[in-house]
Structure formats: C-alpha cells, structure tokens
Amino acid sequence: MRQLDRSIFSLSGGEKQKIACGSAAAIDPDIYVLDEPSSNLDAYAIADFRQLLFTLKSQGKTIIISEHRLYYLSGLFDRVLYLKDGEIEGDYTAEKFCCLSARQRDDMGLRPLDLAGLSEVEGTPQRMNEAVWTIKNVSFAYKHEPETLHITETSFPSGSATAIIGHNGAGKSTFARCLCGLEKHFKGTVQDQSKNYSRKERLKLCYMVMQDVNHQLFTESLLDEILLSMRTENKQRAREILKEMDLLSFEDCHPMGLSGGQKQRVAVASAIASERPLILFDEPTSGLDLFHMRQVANVVNQVANAGRTALVVTHDPEFILRCCNYVLHLENGQILESYSIENGDGRNRLLKFFLNDMEKEVSTE
C-alpha cells in the first residue's frame, strides 16, 4: 500500500515486475501466458508469486509459463515442454520430468528443481586482499521522492567480485548507478587506496551493464557494438569476446533482433571489451539458462582474476556462489550487513537469505 502514490518510473525492476503480474491477475482471464515472470523478483516476491499461481490453478485457470528458474514451480506444473532450436524436443508429465536426474537436466541446460543443492556448488578461488573501495556519507533521493540511499560508510574488496543483494526496492540498482557516476544528485565520496573520485571521473572509470540492456545497445551489428566499447578498435579481440559469450555466429545481426538473454550477453561482452577497472552488472543473469548463466559467471571471474573489480546486483544465489567473494546486503537504502563468502559461515549466511522464504509451506486449498 505504501507504493500506491509513487510513479511507476521510480520503482525498481522487481517492483515493476510485481505490478505487471498483479495487473494480469486483476483482468481475471481464463488463460495466463507469462514470459520469465520471476526474472527480477526477490525471494519474498517469488514466494508470493508461487502462492498466486497456486490460487489461480485452484480456480481452474490455464497457466503457460516460459521460464528458466524452475525451483519455485516445483509442485505446481502438470506438464513440461522442453524447447531447443525452435522445436519441442521433450514433452513430459510432471512425474516424468521430476524423475530426470540432476545430470540429465544439467545436460539439457536446465536450472535446478530445488535450491537445497546449492551448498555443493564449488566456490571461487580466494581473491580477498587488503585493497578496498570505500564509500562514505552517501545520500541520494530521486526528484520529489523520499531519500532512497543513506549509507554512513561501507567498503568492498578491490580486484574481486562483490554481490549486492537485498529485496525489491532496497536501493541496489540506485546504489550501482550512483557508484558509477550516472546520478548527478548523489552526495558522498567514493575512493580506492590512492584517491577520491569525482562523479565525472567515475563515469570514465566504471562500466555498467544495466537491468534493461535495451538502453545501451546502439549499433547496427553485434561486432560494431563490441568495437564501440573498446578504447582502440580490435576486430580480432572483439570476435574472441563474442565467441566467449556464444555470440560469434550473430556478429552481423542487429542487436535488437536478438532474444532477451542474447541481448544480455551482448551487454556483458561490451563491458568486458571496455577494460574498465570497475564493472557493475545489474541482474546480468536475467533471462539466461543454466549454460549461459555459468558462462557469464566465468566472465565475472575473468574480470576479477585480471585484477579488476566487479560488482553484481543479483537475486541469483547460484550465480553468486560461482563468481563472487564478498556480499553487500542492502535493505531500505542502507547496508544491513557485509561479509566474505570465501568461508563456510559466509556461504551459509548467503544461502539462509535465499532459502528461508522458499521453505515456507504453500497451501493449495
């Protein structure tokens, strides 16, 4: 209720996603067609959305969902169609699909059916060092809106990958935009070991992969898109980056003609090509299948292993475990906690944040 008077354009991506789902339910159609409905939702919102799906199903509604995240749909679906290269390669009942082994689903490029196995995901190599980025006396508010960020002081390791987590509307994307100099009204200081960087300096220092990548695709072809991000054009290196992201066969295609997941990978490829020392990723695995999620995780690892710093805004726990070393947890525009996940205690704390809500029993009555 507290959001009713706010402009839709001031809401986070996850909050907009919830409004879209609620608007569809308000129309009360007999058939719902949902395309990646959980892509930007936090753990709380996914649990609520799962409850909504149970309610709609109990009312006899037909629900068709195109989705990569499968764990929240477990116990909900009656039939699964597996598409590959534009064709239906598998048609399963719920029972038969659930009987597929984890290895079989992995080979199919499908995400896990539950999150319990995440504790077994192999972590990143240790990269923590004494060099840090420090942020002090931060405050920010959008025009005619209450204060969105208020951070007295926080820090994160340099030459490493840090995950920024928190619920929808916590201020994660705003924090990332302020950090890389995109918001003029940001107040506060951003410094590394050597100096304090102004907003204009941070614009040159940072590269941000936005939540909606349509805002940063400008050219007529994928190859040109990568070349545009380079300090000095190098077609050979550009093609190598496209190959790393499984996009080389599309090098002459227009970026806006690609799927959402492919556009996401183009934006990530452009960030890598920029060679900026600080790269921010806002929901980089939104719309990605298992294979391409792991591919992007490898790219983030390459950034950190090269001594550059990566910050990742994400609701994807498996992605975090595969490439991040440190966590900043934001809630209500403030840092709730920060910790390393290079040890068991930190990993358990992270998993507790994501798993708690999905462990709630959902009534199907």
N, C-alpha and C positions, 0 to 999 in steps of 0.2 A: 504493500500500500504506500510505503514511503516514496516510491518512484513515480506515482501517478502524475505529478505535476512537472516532471523532468522532460526535457526534449529528448526524443529518441536518438538524435545525433550525438548526444552527450553520453550515451550509455556505452558500456563495454561490448565487445563482440559476443560474449556469452550471454549478456543480458538481452541483446537484440535477438539472439537465437531463441531464448526463452519466450520472448514476445511473439516471435513467428510461430512457435509451437502452440502457444496459447491461443493465438488468433485462428489457427487452423481448427482447434478444438471448439472454439466459440461458434464457428459456422455449422457445426454438427453434421458433417457429411456422412454418407454411408461408407465411402472408401477414402482412406488416407494414403497418400504417396509421399514418403519422407526421404529426402536425399541428404545423407550424412547428418542426421539431426543432432548428434551428440558432439559434433566436431569441436566446438568451443566451450562446451559445458564443463563445469567443475564437478567434483564428486557428489556434492549435495544435490545439484541440479539434475545430474544423471539419475540419482536415486528417485527424485521426484518425477522425472520423465518416465522412468520404468513403471512407477505406480500409475501414471496416467495411461500408459499403454495397457496395463492390466485392466484398468477401468473401461477403456474403450473396447477391449476384447470381450469383457464380460457383457457389454451392451450389444454384442453381435456385429461390431464394426469390422470391416475388412481393412487390414493394415499391411502396406507394402513398404519395406524399408531397404534402401540401398546403404550399406554400412560396412566399415572396416572394423570398428570396435564391436566385438561380439559378446564380451563378458556380461554386459548389462541386459542382453537379450536372452541369456540362458534361462530356460523355463518358460519363455514367452512364445517363441516361434513354433509353428507347426510344420513348416516346410522351408527348405533352404535350396535356392537356386545358385549354383556356382558358375559365374561367367568368366570366360577367358577369350581374349581377342575377338570380342563381339559375338561369341557363341556360347550357348549353355552347355557346359561340359559335365555338369553334375546336377542331379535332381534328387534331393534326399528328404526323407521324413525326418522329423526332429530326432527320433530314436536312432536312426541310422547315422545322422550327422554327428550326434554326440558320441557314437561308438568309434568314430575315426580317432586314431591315435594322435597324440600331440605332434609326432613326427610327420604324419600324413598331412595334417593341417598346416604345419610349418612348410612342407614341400609345396603346398598349394598357395603359399604366400598369405595365409590367414592368421589373424591375431588370435591370442589365447581365448578360450571359453571361460576362464576364470583368472583372477589376479593372484591366487594363492601361490602359484609357481614363480612369481617374480623374485622371491627371496633367493632363487637359484641362479638368477641372471648374473653373469660374470661382470664384475665392475671394471672401471677404467684403471689404468696404471696410475700410481701416485704421482701427482704433479704439484702438490702444495709447496709453496715456498714463502719466504718472508716478505717478498714484494707484494704490495696490495694497492688497490684503488680505494680511496677514501672519499666519502660523501658526507658533507656536514651542513647543518642548518637549512634543510630543504623544506620549502613550502611551495605549493602550486595550487591554483584554482582556475578552472575554465571560466570564461566571461559569464557573469550573472549566475554562477553556480557556487555552492559552498566549497570550502577547501578540500581538495582531492588528495594531496600528499602533505604529510607533516613528519619529517624524519630528522631527529636531532643529529645522529651520526651513525653511519654503518660503513662496513668495508667488505671487499671481496678480493680473492687472490688474483694476482696478475699472472698471465701465462697459463691459464687454467680455464675450465668451463664451469660456470655457475648457473644453477637453475633458479628461476624466480617463480615461486608457487604462491597460491592463495585462491580464495573463492572468487567467483564472478563479481566484478565491481570493486575488487580490493585495491585497484590502482596499479596493477602490474604493467599494463601497456603504457599508461601515462608515465610511470617511472622510467620505462625504457626510452620513451620519446624525449623526456626531459634530459636524460643522461646523454643522449647523442645530439642534443642541441636543437631539436625540432620545435621546442616550445619556447617562445620569446619571453613569456612571463614567469619562467622558472626562477626561483630565488634559492641560492645555496652555492656551495663550492664543490667542485669535482677535481680531485688531484691524484697523481700517482706519486712515486717516490721522489720525482725530480721537480715537478712544478704543478701549479694550479692552472686549469684550462678554462678559458672563457667559452661562451656558447659558440661563437664563430669558429674557434679552434676545434671544438668538439665535432662540429659539422664536417670538418676535414679529417678528423681523427677516427670517426666512427662510421660504420655502415649498418643500416638496419633493414632486415627482412620483415616487412610489415605483415600484419594479420590478414589484410586484404591485399594480396600481391597485385591485383589489377591496377592499383595506384602507382606501381613502379615498373610497369612494362611499357616501353616507349617505341621500340623499333619495329621494323618490318620482318625481321627474322631472328631466330634464336642466336645464331652466330653473331649478328650485329649487337644483340642485347648484351652478350658477354664482352665483346670488344669495347662497348660503351663504358663498361665499369673499369676497364684497365687503364692504368696510368700511361702505359705505352702499348699500342695495339700489337698483339702477337697471336696470329691466327692458329698457329700450331698449339700453343698453350691453351687457347680458347677451346679448341676441339678436344684437347685432353680433358679439360674440365667437364665439357658436355658428355664425354664418354664416361667419366667417373659417375655422373648423375643419370646414366642410362638415357641420354637425350641426343646422342650424336646423329641418329637416323632422322631427327627432326630439325637439323641445323638450318635448313632453308624455309622452315614453316613459320607462319606468323604466330607469335606468342599467344594472341587472343583466341586462336583457333584450337588451343590445347585444352585438355581436361583440367579440372581444378588442381589435382595432385601434380600434374606435369608443370603447370604454371608455378606451383610452389617450389618445385625443384629448379626451375629456371631462375627464380629469385635467389635461391640458395647458391646456385652456381655463380651468379653475378656477384654475390657477396664474397665468395672465395676469390674470384678474379680481381676484386678490388685491392686485395692485400692490405686492407686497413688493419691497424693494430688492435682495434676493439670492434667486434662484430656482435650485433644484437639480433636475435631471432625471436620473432613474436609468433608463437604457435606454428613452428615450422613443419610439424608432422600432421597438421590438419588435412584430412582427406587422403592420407598416404596409407598404403597397405603395409604389411609386415616387412616385405623385402625393401621397399623404398624408405620406410622409417629407419631401418637398420643402416641403409645407405647414407641417409642424412646424419645419423649418429656417427658414422665413420668420418664424415666430412667435418663435423664439430671436433672430433678427436684430432683430426689432422691440423685444424686451426690451433688447438691448444698445444699439440706436440711441437708445433713450429714456433712456440713461444708467444703467440698472440693470445688475446683474451676473448672469450666468448661468453655472452650472457643469453640465456634461453628462457623465455616466458612460455610455460607449457603446463598442460594438465595430463601429460602422458608419462606415467611412472616408469614404464619400461625404457622409454627413450632417455629419461634422466639417468637411470642406472647404467645405461650403456655408454654415456659420454660425459657425465658431469661429475665434478669432485666436491662441489660446495652448493649449499642451498641458502637462499634468502626467502623467508616466508613473510609475505605482506598480508595484512588484513586492515581494512578501514584506513588505508593510506599510510600505515605505519609498519615498521619492521617488528613483527611479532617475535621472531627468533631467527638465528642464522647458525649454521653448523656444517661441519665436514661430513661427507658420506663416504670417506675413504676407510671407514671402520664400521664394524657391525652395529654399534649403537646408533650411528647416524643413519645407516640404511634402514634399520628398524623404525626409527622415528619417521623417516620419509614414508615408508610403507604403511605405517599406522595412520598417517594423514589421509592416504588414498583409500585404504581398505575399510576404515571404520564405517562409513556410510553404506557401502555395498553389502555389509554384513547384516544390515537390518532386514528383518523378515518383511516381506511384502504380502499383504493379504490379497487373495484372489477372489474373495467373496464379493 
